[in-house]
Amino acid sequence: MSASRQDPAEQARTFLISVAAELAGMHAQTLRTYDRLGLVTPQRTSGGGRRYSQRDVDLLREVQRLSQDEGVNLAGIKRIIELTNHVEALQARVRELTEEVERLRSQPRPKSTALVVWQPRNQR
């Protein structure tokens, strides 16, 4: 379900609803329903027409698989998609932070000029 696994040219390609429906093995009305339910959110043209990416088509196939093969209802599928997207976002953030830590570790460290003064506690 991740767009990060596709090359940029593949991500940029879009399909009309009729083509996307054929590629996903569904009726166009099913795609409209899934859009209305928020399962798949295609791009929109200035005139409001739906444009589906390859990632959208892959997601439609996954929705169909979960529904038909696994018996998951649409509300469950929507939650699975939300959680998958959340996990992917968290994984991307972890990668960013890991890169930042590595970048900071590879920088030369300035010599410390800090002075720490220790004083014993007053005895009562």
BALODO-48624 format. One record per atom (N, C-alpha, C): z, x, y. Coordinates in steps of 0.02 Angstrom, whole numbers, plus 50000, padded with zeros to 5 digits. Each point is the difference from the previous one (the first is absolute). Example, Ala and Ser with C-alpha at 12.3 -4.5 7.8 and 13.67 -1.06 7.14 Angstrom:
503905066049716/500004995550059/500005004550060/499644998250053/500035004250059/500374996150055/
# end
This chain:
500005004049940/500004996050060/500005004250063/499965006449992/500055004450058/499335002050028/499934999450066/499395002150033/499965007550005/500565003549993/500005007250007/499615003449944/499894996649944/499645003049945/499244999650009/499764996350050/499294999250011/499775004650056/499365002149995/499755004150054/499854995750062/499985003050060/499914996150062/499374995850001/499445002649971/499384996150001/500084993649959/500365000549944/500114994149958/500454995150035/500505002550037/500464995550036/499644996450056/499505003250031/499654997150057/499504994649980/499755000249939/499504995249976/500334993149994/499674994950025/500264993249994/499474995449970/500254994449973/499574995249966/500104993150029/499464996150001/500054992950017/500424996649946/500264994250016/500444996549952/499644998549935/499364998350004/499634998349939/499935006249955/499885005850030/499935006249961/500685002049972/500524999650040/500675001849977/500214995449943/499854993650006/500184995349947/499645001849935/499375001850005/499625001949941/500285006449969/500155004950043/500275006449975/500684999049966/500394995350026/500674998749973/499984995049942/499424996949988/499944995149947/500364993550015/499974997950064/500344993950022/499534995850041/500214993950014/499644995650045/500215001650071/499544999450047/500155001450071/500584995950025/500064993849977/500554995850022/500685002949979/500015003349943/500625003249977/500205005650048/499505003850024/500145005250049/500284997150064/499724994350022/500254996750060/500734997849990/500154997449941/500684997849985/500485006050000/499795005449968/500435006049998/500115002850070/499494999550043/500075002250070/500514995650035/499944993449991/500464995350032/500725001149977/500095001849936/500675001249973/500275006950017/499575004350027/500215006750019/500005005149943/499664998349945/499965004749945/499535005850015/499444998350030/499495004950020/499814998350071/500015005050044/499844998850070/499385004150020/499414996949996/499405003750018/499945001150075/499575004750018/499855001050071/499624993850025/499984999250065/499634994350030/499485002650048/499434996750001/499495001550050/500204996650064/499645001550054/500154996750064/499904992549995/499564997849956/499894992949990/500484996849950/500455003949971/500504997349954/499815000649927/499425002849985/499805000749930/500425005249964/500114998949937/500405004749960/499575005849976/500285005950002/499675006049974/500505003549954/499815000549937/500455002849949/499825007349987/500515004349998/499915007049983/500025000849924/499845006049977/500055001449928/500734999449978/500465002050044/500724999249983/500174992649992/499734995750042/500124992849994/499734997449933/499405002249982/499704997849936/500445002449942/500235006250003/500445002549947/500644995949996/500274998250058/500614996050003/499874993049971/499424997150015/499834993549972/499975000349924/499725005449974/499985000849927/500715000649971/500435003550036/500695000749977/500374993250002/499874996150052/500304993350005/499784995849941/499355000449984/499744996149944/500315002449934/500075006649991/500295002649939/500734997849993/500395000650054/500704997949998/500064992649984/499574996050029/500034992849990/499794998149930/499425002549978/499724997849936/500315003649940/500075006650005/500245003849942/500755000349995/500345000250057/500735000749999/500374993550013/499644994950022/500324993550012/500444999750062/499885004450048/500415000150061/499724994850049/500454996050030/499764995050048/499845003450067/499674996350044/499765002950063/500575002550044/500564996650000/500585002350040/500255006749972/500015000749935/500205006349969/499515005550015/499364998449998/499485004950015/500075002450072/500124995350045/500085001950071/500595004850008/500544998749965/500595004550004/499845006849970/499645000149945/499805006449969/499585004050049/499534996750033/499575003550050/500435002750057/500464995950026/500435002250055/500415006049979/500304999849941/500415005549977/499585006349987/499404999249973/499565005649989/499815003350066/499834995950050/499845002650066/500595003750031/500604997249990/500605003150027/500135006849967/499935000349934/500095006249964/499495005250023/499364997950009/499495004750023/500155002650069/500254995750044/500195002250068/500585004949997/500494998749957/500575004649993/499775006749971/499554999849951/499755006249971/499625004150053/499624996650042/499645003650054/500505003150048/500534996450016/500515002750046/500355006049969/500154999749935/500325005649966/499545006150003/499344999049989/499525005550005/500015003150070/500014995750051/500025002450070/500625004250012/500574997449978/500635003550012/500045006549960/499725000049940/499995006149960/499575005350034/499434997950026/499575004750037/500355002750061/500364995850035/500375002150060/500555005049982/500364998749946/500525004749978/499685006749982/499454999949963/499675006249981/499755003850062/499734996350048/499775003150062/500585003350037/500564996550004/500595002750035/500295006049963/499994999849933/500265005649961/499575006250007/499364999150011/499545005850004/500005003250069/500304996750049/500035002850068/500525005550002/499865005450039/500515005250008/500624997050034/500575002149977/500624997450029/500255004850055/500194997250057/500275004450053/500695002549978/500175006050023/500665002749985/500514996150040/500544998549967/500524996150033/500415004550047/500144997450058/500435003550047/500644996050011/500124995149957/500594995850007/500625004049982/500534998450034/500645003149988/500504994649982/500345000949944/500504995249978/500685003350008/500444996650033/500685002650010/500474995849958/500385003449959/500484996549958/500695000850030/500354994550004/500685000250024/500444996349950/500565002949981/500444996649953/500304993850033/500154995249959/500334994050025/500705001750024/500234996550049/500695001150024/500484998049944/500485004249988/500504998449950/500564996150032/500224994949968/500534995850029/500675001849976/
# end
